[in-house]
């Protein structure tokens, strides 16, 4: 793996230098450039006055963003009592003087758009009627594609790598605008997106299709476009992540502390461009990564706790003056070396402002208060972060207009206009990788079986065939089909004329059964079309199938686009935003920019 990875990284750097040298608005000189000037205006005097009026406890509370359990602000939940010592989300906000709440399905916070709007209003009322009376930042991770916290009827979009295949800054801005407008209508005013990570490692288990591209210039261009879409168009705070760059790892920082061996030159060429462009676009926040990059900082600390990375690189070198938010402080990547009381203090010392999801909120707050009282942190340091957070709230209109009108939710969320725009931009992304047998488009598919990974994806694609008057059945086999499922799929295939088999991360060793399924279907003698509905890397791992496509997404909007290509309604225009390596990793099976059309 070491030599393969080195070969891939060298090729990626060479490609990055070539692209940067040709143009695209980025400099290949990197470190030779002087730091850019601050791109954010000074803190408004009204914000400074507000901070001066707050108690230390109220200011420290503004630093923290956490979750609370319940569909409404006043819903009691025993998990709130267990974790926070109170019963309802409103009481969590009031007790801890929180600066922000983040919503998940597992906290029962994201049930439907009207409920979300009412919940938003309820917790905002709790915030403005207690403590310092500062409204909340209400957030989630609605990246779209693989990371989509709020499902239908909210408009669904295919995600970053699909947008990279579409090669359209306008598409990336439109995707962010739609997402932001719908979040705002439900009362959410901060989105932890976009991912500016440059995915140069196909084995990356945590980024993958969350990245726009392996090409730093393309990733930078689309990251900046997304920031404009969220902030300028939808007035929702963006958070570009994960600084200094999480794209070249084969470990997941949720469960491990990844080590990335990029040199300073490699970081300048590969990882930095999206963050430079997002900063130039005015991103309200930058999220730190729980990774160790020894050649950038030899302390052994994760970047979230590194003054060299957050203050030295992000603030001093890149000139960033906005909010620095940590990734979740419950992740093992940041908890490996320090106690839960020390972690928020170290993050603040490193340069962070927003502290996301501490493992134990009371312990974290007490740790910061204790650090101020002991002199480890100064109150002026706390003030600086609170001023940045409140200035972000002011710019996004949160201080003046924290509430939403639930009666207007349906006018925005899942509107016909948004769905049509989402479909149009998704239609640009479907990529045909192989059509060796000249099977596409399917002029006479006959009876179609859609099988493979994903109950929803297989059902959605089969339904799209049926909507066009075609005979189609679906037979999902799961991510790891067993022998019986494979035999069942082969038997079903023989009763059909065409099989469309969907794969999802079939390149992974843990998903070898998916590859076995595709090969067994190909051996059945029925016409087989394979489509990778996540990473495009799958296509290099089953060479027996002569027809491969990539959608980068398993959402129904992507399945509609796939059906349009398969049946000849649309000509495919997607181009690979990443190279697809050979199965042994020694070379390239499909180069960056590859994509067939007709």
DOTI-989761 format. One line per 2 residues: their letters; for each residue z, y, x of C-alpha. Coordinates in nm, 2 decimals. Layout:
! DOTI-989761
a	Z/Y/X; ...
***
This chain:
! DOTI-989761
xx	0.00/0.00/0.00; 0.08/0.24/0.28
xx	-0.27/0.25/0.44; -0.43/0.26/0.09
xx	-0.22/0.55/-0.01; -0.29/0.73/0.31
xx	-0.67/0.68/0.26; -0.65/0.80/-0.10
xx	-0.44/1.11/0.00; -0.67/1.20/0.29
xx	-0.97/1.18/0.05; -0.79/1.39/-0.21
xx	-0.71/1.66/0.05; -1.06/1.67/0.17
xx	-1.19/1.70/-0.19; -0.93/1.97/-0.26
xx	-1.03/2.17/0.05; -1.40/2.14/-0.04
xx	-1.34/2.26/-0.40; -1.12/2.55/-0.28
xx	-1.36/2.66/-0.02; -1.65/2.67/-0.27
xx	-1.45/2.89/-0.51; -1.27/2.86/-0.83
xx	-1.04/3.16/-0.77; -0.80/2.98/-0.53
xx	-0.76/3.02/-0.16; -0.78/2.74/0.09
xx	-0.58/2.95/0.34; -0.26/2.88/0.16
xx	0.03/2.97/0.39; -0.17/3.24/0.57
xx	-0.17/3.46/0.26; 0.11/3.71/0.21
xx	0.34/3.63/-0.08; 0.20/3.77/-0.41
xx	0.39/4.06/-0.56; 0.63/4.00/-0.85
xx	0.43/3.94/-1.16; 0.71/4.00/-1.41
xx	0.83/4.34/-1.52; 1.19/4.44/-1.45
xx	1.46/4.34/-1.70; 1.48/4.57/-2.00
xx	1.78/4.81/-2.00; 1.88/4.67/-2.34
xx	1.91/4.32/-2.19; 2.12/4.45/-1.90
xx	2.35/4.63/-2.15; 2.39/4.31/-2.35
xx	2.48/4.11/-2.05; 2.75/4.37/-1.95
xx	2.91/4.33/-2.29; 2.94/3.95/-2.27
xx	3.24/3.75/-2.15; 3.21/3.51/-1.86
xx	3.23/3.21/-2.10; 2.95/3.36/-2.32
xx	2.73/3.42/-2.02; 2.78/3.07/-1.88
xx	2.70/2.92/-2.22; 2.36/3.11/-2.21
xx	2.27/2.90/-1.90; 2.28/2.57/-2.08
xx	2.02/2.40/-2.30; 2.13/2.08/-2.47
xx	2.07/1.87/-2.78; 2.27/1.82/-3.09
xx	2.25/1.54/-3.35; 2.15/1.61/-3.72
xx	1.87/1.70/-3.95; 2.04/2.03/-4.06
xx	2.27/2.27/-3.88; 2.56/2.15/-4.10
xx	2.49/1.78/-4.08; 2.80/1.59/-3.94
xx	2.72/1.32/-3.70; 2.97/1.10/-3.51
xx	2.76/1.13/-3.20; 2.83/1.51/-3.19
xx	3.20/1.43/-3.21; 3.17/1.18/-2.93
xx	2.97/1.40/-2.69; 3.07/1.75/-2.79
xx	3.40/1.73/-2.96; 3.27/1.88/-3.29
xx	3.08/1.75/-3.59; 2.76/1.95/-3.65
xx	2.48/2.12/-3.46; 2.60/2.46/-3.57
xx	2.95/2.38/-3.43; 2.80/2.27/-3.10
xx	2.61/2.60/-3.07; 2.92/2.80/-3.16
xx	3.17/2.62/-2.94; 2.97/2.64/-2.62
xx	2.79/2.97/-2.67; 2.47/2.79/-2.60
xx	2.16/2.96/-2.47; 1.93/2.69/-2.61
xx	1.88/2.37/-2.80; 1.62/2.10/-2.73
xx	1.50/1.87/-3.01; 1.41/1.50/-3.00
xx	1.34/1.23/-3.26; 1.64/1.04/-3.13
xx	1.87/1.33/-3.21; 1.74/1.31/-3.57
xx	1.62/1.67/-3.53; 1.25/1.62/-3.58
xx	1.19/1.47/-3.93; 0.93/1.69/-4.09
xx	0.80/2.05/-4.04; 1.00/2.20/-4.33
xx	1.32/2.03/-4.21; 1.26/2.15/-3.86
xx	1.22/2.51/-3.98; 1.54/2.49/-4.19
xx	1.72/2.34/-3.89; 1.60/2.62/-3.67
xx	1.72/2.88/-3.91; 2.05/2.71/-3.94
xx	2.13/2.69/-3.57; 2.00/3.04/-3.52
xx	2.24/3.16/-3.78; 2.52/2.99/-3.60
xx	2.42/3.16/-3.28; 2.39/3.51/-3.41
xx	2.71/3.50/-3.61; 2.93/3.38/-3.33
xx	3.02/3.47/-2.97; 2.79/3.73/-2.82
xx	2.55/3.70/-3.11; 2.25/3.60/-2.89
xx	1.98/3.39/-3.06; 1.88/3.06/-2.92
xx	1.58/2.94/-2.73; 1.48/2.63/-2.94
xx	1.26/2.39/-2.74; 1.10/2.05/-2.71
xx	0.84/1.87/-2.49; 0.53/1.90/-2.71
xx	0.29/1.84/-2.42; 0.05/1.66/-2.66
xx	-0.11/1.33/-2.57; 0.13/1.08/-2.42
xx	0.43/1.31/-2.46; 0.43/1.43/-2.82
xx	0.77/1.48/-2.97; 0.66/1.59/-3.32
xx	0.40/1.37/-3.50; 0.18/1.43/-3.80
xx	0.14/1.64/-4.01; 0.17/1.85/-3.70
xx	-0.18/1.88/-3.54; -0.22/1.61/-3.27
xx	-0.42/1.68/-2.96; -0.53/1.44/-2.68
xx	-0.32/1.58/-2.39; -0.38/1.72/-2.04
xx	-0.60/1.46/-1.87; -0.84/1.46/-2.17
xx	-0.86/1.84/-2.14; -0.94/1.79/-1.77
xx	-1.22/1.56/-1.87; -1.35/1.83/-2.10
xx	-1.36/2.08/-1.81; -1.30/2.37/-2.05
xx	-1.04/2.64/-1.99; -1.11/2.76/-2.34
xx	-1.02/2.41/-2.46; -0.69/2.41/-2.27
xx	-0.60/2.75/-2.41; -0.70/2.65/-2.76
xx	-0.49/2.33/-2.74; -0.18/2.53/-2.62
xx	-0.24/2.80/-2.88; -0.25/2.55/-3.17
xx	0.05/2.37/-3.03; 0.24/2.70/-2.99
xx	0.15/2.85/-3.32; 0.28/2.53/-3.50
xx	0.60/2.52/-3.29; 0.66/2.88/-3.37
xx	0.61/2.83/-3.74; 0.88/2.56/-3.73
xx	1.12/2.79/-3.54; 1.07/2.65/-3.19
xx	1.01/2.93/-2.93; 1.00/2.75/-2.60
xx	0.78/2.45/-2.50; 0.84/2.26/-2.18
xx	0.47/2.25/-2.10; 0.22/2.24/-1.93
xx	0.25/1.99/-1.66; 0.10/2.15/-1.35
xx	0.14/1.83/-1.14; -0.17/1.72/-0.95
xx	-0.20/1.35/-1.01; -0.34/1.22/-0.68
xx	-0.15/0.89/-0.70; -0.30/0.64/-0.96
xx	0.02/0.44/-0.95; 0.23/0.74/-1.07
xx	0.45/0.60/-1.35; 0.58/0.93/-1.49
xx	0.29/1.18/-1.47; -0.05/1.01/-1.51
xx	-0.24/1.15/-1.81; 0.02/1.43/-1.84
xx	-0.17/1.59/-1.55; -0.49/1.78/-1.60
xx	-0.65/1.64/-1.29; -0.62/1.51/-0.93
xx	-0.82/1.82/-0.83; -0.59/2.12/-0.76
xx	-0.85/2.38/-0.85; -0.92/2.22/-1.19
xx	-0.55/2.16/-1.25; -0.47/2.52/-1.16
xx	-0.74/2.67/-1.38; -0.63/2.47/-1.69
xx	-0.26/2.52/-1.62; -0.32/2.90/-1.63
xx	-0.53/2.87/-1.94; -0.25/2.67/-2.12
xx	0.01/2.94/-2.02; -0.21/3.20/-2.18
xx	-0.25/2.99/-2.49; 0.13/2.94/-2.54
xx	0.24/3.29/-2.45; -0.04/3.54/-2.51
xx	-0.18/3.37/-2.82; 0.12/3.20/-2.98
xx	0.41/3.39/-2.83; 0.59/3.08/-2.73
xx	0.76/3.06/-2.38; 0.58/2.81/-2.15
xx	0.75/2.62/-1.87; 0.51/2.50/-1.60
xx	0.64/2.18/-1.44; 0.74/2.00/-1.22
xx	0.79/2.22/-0.91; 0.71/2.16/-0.62
xx	0.48/1.89/-0.76; 0.54/1.54/-0.90
xx	0.18/1.41/-0.87; 0.21/1.18/-0.57
xx	0.48/0.93/-0.64; 0.50/0.57/-0.76
xx	0.86/0.61/-0.88; 1.00/0.76/-1.20
xx	1.26/1.03/-1.14; 1.43/0.93/-1.47
xx	1.56/0.62/-1.30; 1.51/0.68/-0.93
xx	1.50/0.96/-0.67; 1.13/0.97/-0.56
xx	1.04/1.07/-0.21; 0.71/1.24/-0.16
xx	0.58/1.26/0.20; 0.35/1.56/0.17
xx	0.34/1.79/0.47; 0.35/2.16/0.43
xx	-0.03/2.17/0.46; -0.08/1.90/0.20
xx	0.16/2.09/-0.04; -0.03/2.41/0.01
xx	-0.37/2.24/-0.06; -0.27/1.99/-0.33
xx	0.05/2.08/-0.52; 0.09/2.46/-0.50
xx	-0.24/2.59/-0.66; -0.14/2.51/-1.03
xx	0.20/2.69/-0.98; 0.03/2.99/-0.81
xx	-0.21/3.03/-1.10; 0.05/2.97/-1.37
xx	0.27/3.24/-1.20; -0.02/3.47/-1.19
xx	-0.08/3.40/-1.56; 0.28/3.50/-1.63
xx	0.45/3.17/-1.71; 0.79/3.25/-1.85
xx	0.95/2.95/-1.69; 0.89/2.70/-1.41
xx	1.07/2.36/-1.43; 1.20/2.19/-1.11
xx	1.14/1.83/-1.02; 1.40/1.58/-0.92
xx	1.21/1.47/-0.61; 1.28/1.48/-0.24
xx	1.00/1.62/-0.01; 1.15/1.58/0.34
xx	0.87/1.77/0.52; 0.94/2.07/0.29
xx	1.32/2.04/0.30; 1.50/1.79/0.53
xx	1.84/1.82/0.35; 1.78/1.51/0.15
xx	1.86/1.70/-0.17; 1.63/1.68/-0.48
xx	1.42/1.99/-0.52; 1.63/2.09/-0.82
xx	1.93/2.14/-0.59; 1.74/2.28/-0.29
xx	1.76/2.65/-0.20; 1.47/2.60/0.03
xx	1.25/2.48/-0.25; 1.36/2.70/-0.55
xx	1.45/3.02/-0.37; 1.26/2.99/-0.04
xx	0.93/2.86/-0.17; 0.92/2.94/-0.54
xx	1.08/3.28/-0.54; 1.03/3.42/-0.19
xx	0.69/3.27/-0.10; 0.52/3.25/-0.44
xx	0.68/3.57/-0.56; 0.81/3.41/-0.89
xx	1.05/3.63/-1.08; 1.08/3.44/-1.41
xx	1.32/3.17/-1.53; 1.36/2.85/-1.33
xx	1.47/2.57/-1.55; 1.59/2.23/-1.42
xx	1.45/1.91/-1.55; 1.71/1.71/-1.75
xx	2.04/1.69/-1.55; 2.09/1.34/-1.70
xx	1.81/1.19/-1.50; 1.91/0.96/-1.21
xx	1.69/1.16/-0.97; 1.94/1.45/-0.97
xx	2.27/1.25/-1.02; 2.23/1.02/-0.73
xx	2.45/1.21/-0.48; 2.67/1.45/-0.68
xx	2.92/1.46/-0.96; 2.83/1.60/-1.30
xx	3.06/1.90/-1.24; 2.89/1.98/-0.90
xx	2.53/1.94/-1.02; 2.50/2.26/-1.23
xx	2.68/2.47/-0.95; 2.44/2.33/-0.69
xx	2.14/2.40/-0.91; 2.25/2.77/-0.96
xx	2.31/2.80/-0.59; 1.96/2.67/-0.53
xx	1.81/2.93/-0.76; 1.79/2.77/-1.11
xx	1.87/2.97/-1.42; 1.84/2.73/-1.72
xx	2.04/2.41/-1.69; 1.88/2.14/-1.91
xx	2.08/1.86/-2.07; 2.38/1.80/-1.85
xx	2.53/1.46/-1.87; 2.86/1.60/-2.00
xx	2.83/1.96/-2.13; 3.20/2.05/-2.12
xx	3.23/1.91/-1.76; 2.92/2.11/-1.66
xx	3.04/2.43/-1.81; 3.39/2.39/-1.66
xx	3.23/2.32/-1.32; 3.04/2.65/-1.33
xx	3.34/2.85/-1.46; 3.56/2.70/-1.19
xx	3.30/2.78/-0.93; 3.30/3.15/-1.03
xx	3.68/3.17/-1.04; 3.71/3.00/-0.70
xx	3.44/3.23/-0.55; 3.19/2.95/-0.49
xx	2.96/3.14/-0.73; 2.98/3.51/-0.80
xx	2.97/3.66/-1.15; 2.68/3.87/-1.03
xx	2.49/3.55/-0.96; 2.56/3.43/-1.32
xx	2.45/3.77/-1.45; 2.11/3.75/-1.27
xx	2.03/3.42/-1.44; 2.15/3.54/-1.78
xx	1.94/3.86/-1.75; 1.63/3.65/-1.68
xx	1.70/3.42/-1.97; 1.76/3.71/-2.21
xx	1.46/3.89/-2.09; 1.25/3.59/-2.17
xx	1.40/3.58/-2.52; 1.33/3.95/-2.56
xx	0.96/3.92/-2.45; 0.91/3.63/-2.69
xx	1.06/3.83/-2.98; 1.35/3.59/-3.01
xx	1.62/3.86/-2.99; 1.47/4.06/-3.27
xx	1.32/3.79/-3.49; 1.49/3.46/-3.45
xx	1.43/3.33/-3.80; 1.12/3.18/-3.96
xx	1.00/3.15/-4.32; 0.99/2.78/-4.43
xx	0.77/2.87/-4.72; 0.49/2.96/-4.47
xx	0.51/2.64/-4.27; 0.22/2.47/-4.45
xx	-0.01/2.76/-4.39; 0.01/2.70/-4.01
xx	0.13/2.34/-3.94; -0.15/2.09/-3.96
xx	-0.39/2.34/-4.11; -0.75/2.25/-4.17
xx	-0.86/2.51/-3.92; -0.63/2.37/-3.65
xx	-0.74/2.01/-3.71; -1.11/2.11/-3.69
xx	-1.05/2.29/-3.37; -0.85/2.00/-3.23
xx	-1.14/1.76/-3.32; -1.40/1.98/-3.16
xx	-1.22/2.01/-2.83; -1.14/1.64/-2.83
xx	-1.50/1.55/-2.88; -1.57/1.71/-2.54
xx	-1.34/1.47/-2.36; -1.46/1.11/-2.43
xx	-1.60/0.97/-2.10; -1.85/0.68/-2.06
xx	-1.77/0.51/-1.73; -2.01/0.21/-1.76
xx	-2.30/0.10/-1.98; -2.46/-0.15/-1.76
xx	-2.61/-0.35/-2.05; -2.74/-0.04/-2.23
xx	-2.53/-0.13/-2.53; -2.44/0.23/-2.62
xx	-2.47/0.39/-2.87; -2.42/0.10/-3.10
xx	-2.72/0.12/-3.33; -2.63/-0.20/-3.52
xx	-2.27/-0.30/-3.44; -2.26/-0.54/-3.73
xx	-1.91/-0.65/-3.82; -1.66/-0.49/-3.58
xx	-1.32/-0.61/-3.45; -1.09/-0.35/-3.30
xx	-0.82/-0.52/-3.09; -0.60/-0.46/-2.79
xx	-0.32/-0.23/-2.72; -0.16/-0.01/-2.99
xx	-0.10/-0.08/-3.36; -0.18/0.28/-3.45
xx	-0.48/0.32/-3.22; -0.65/0.00/-3.32
xx	-0.59/0.07/-3.69; -0.71/0.43/-3.65
xx	-1.04/0.33/-3.48; -1.11/0.05/-3.73
xx	-1.05/0.30/-4.01; -1.30/0.54/-3.86
xx	-1.56/0.27/-3.86; -1.49/0.19/-4.22
xx	-1.50/0.55/-4.32; -1.87/0.54/-4.20
xx	-1.95/0.24/-4.42; -1.91/-0.02/-4.14
xx	-1.73/-0.35/-4.17; -1.43/-0.33/-3.93
xx	-1.10/-0.51/-3.89; -0.81/-0.44/-3.66
xx	-0.59/-0.69/-3.47; -0.34/-0.52/-3.24
xx	-0.21/-0.74/-2.96; 0.06/-0.52/-2.81
xx	0.09/-0.39/-2.45; 0.17/-0.74/-2.32
xx	-0.02/-0.99/-2.53; 0.10/-1.35/-2.51
xx	-0.12/-1.66/-2.49; -0.11/-1.71/-2.87
xx	-0.22/-1.35/-2.93; -0.51/-1.39/-2.68
xx	-0.62/-1.71/-2.85; -0.59/-1.54/-3.19
xx	-0.80/-1.24/-3.07; -1.07/-1.46/-2.93
xx	-1.09/-1.66/-3.25; -1.12/-1.34/-3.45
xx	-1.38/-1.21/-3.21; -1.61/-1.50/-3.28
xx	-1.61/-1.41/-3.65; -1.74/-1.06/-3.56
xx	-2.05/-0.92/-3.40; -1.89/-0.65/-3.18
xx	-1.54/-0.62/-3.03; -1.39/-0.29/-2.92
xx	-1.09/-0.37/-2.71; -0.84/-0.09/-2.62
xx	-0.63/-0.10/-2.31; -0.33/0.11/-2.22
xx	-0.23/0.11/-1.85; -0.39/-0.23/-1.79
xx	-0.41/-0.14/-1.42; -0.03/-0.19/-1.39
xx	0.09/-0.53/-1.27; 0.33/-0.54/-1.56
xx	0.03/-0.53/-1.80; -0.18/-0.81/-1.64
xx	-0.19/-0.98/-1.98; -0.41/-0.70/-2.11
xx	-0.66/-0.77/-1.84; -0.65/-1.14/-1.93
xx	-0.72/-1.05/-2.29; -1.02/-0.84/-2.20
xx	-1.16/-1.12/-1.98; -1.11/-1.38/-2.25
xx	-1.29/-1.16/-2.51; -1.58/-1.11/-2.27
xx	-1.60/-1.49/-2.22; -1.61/-1.54/-2.60
xx	-1.98/-1.46/-2.60; -1.94/-1.16/-2.84
xx	-2.05/-0.81/-2.75; -1.75/-0.64/-2.59
xx	-1.69/-0.27/-2.55; -1.37/-0.17/-2.36
xx	-1.20/0.16/-2.39; -0.90/0.28/-2.18
xx	-0.69/0.49/-2.42; -0.45/0.62/-2.14
xx	-0.53/0.61/-1.77; -0.90/0.56/-1.69
xx	-0.80/0.34/-1.39; -0.81/0.03/-1.62
xx	-1.19/0.01/-1.59; -1.18/-0.09/-1.23
xx	-0.96/-0.39/-1.30; -1.19/-0.59/-1.53
xx	-1.53/-0.57/-1.37; -1.66/-0.85/-1.60
xx	-1.70/-0.61/-1.89; -2.02/-0.41/-1.85
xx	-1.93/-0.13/-2.10; -1.62/0.09/-2.04
xx	-1.51/0.42/-2.18; -1.21/0.64/-2.13
xx	-1.03/0.85/-2.40; -0.71/0.94/-2.21
xx	-0.53/0.93/-2.54; -0.46/0.69/-2.82
xx	-0.41/0.96/-3.09; -0.62/0.93/-3.41
xx	-0.81/1.25/-3.30; -0.92/1.07/-2.99
xx	-1.02/0.76/-3.18; -1.24/0.97/-3.41
xx	-1.41/1.11/-3.10; -1.45/0.76/-2.96
xx	-1.61/0.64/-3.29; -1.85/0.94/-3.28
xx	-1.97/0.84/-2.93; -1.99/0.47/-3.00
xx	-2.20/0.52/-3.31; -2.43/0.78/-3.16
xx	-2.31/1.08/-3.36; -2.21/1.27/-3.04
xx	-2.34/1.25/-2.69; -2.05/1.19/-2.44
xx	-1.98/1.49/-2.22; -1.65/1.40/-2.06
xx	-1.63/1.39/-1.68; -1.36/1.20/-1.49
xx	-1.08/1.45/-1.39; -0.95/1.19/-1.14
xx	-1.13/0.94/-0.92; -1.09/0.58/-1.03
xx	-1.00/0.36/-0.73; -1.12/0.01/-0.68
xx	-0.88/-0.26/-0.79; -0.77/-0.32/-0.43
xx	-0.72/0.05/-0.37; -0.95/0.05/-0.07
xx	-1.22/0.28/-0.21; -1.35/0.45/-0.52
xx	-1.50/0.26/-0.81; -1.59/0.58/-1.01
xx	-1.58/0.92/-0.84; -1.43/1.24/-0.96
xx	-1.67/1.40/-1.20; -1.84/1.07/-1.30
xx	-1.95/1.04/-1.67; -2.26/0.90/-1.83
xx	-2.44/1.06/-2.12; -2.75/1.03/-2.32
***
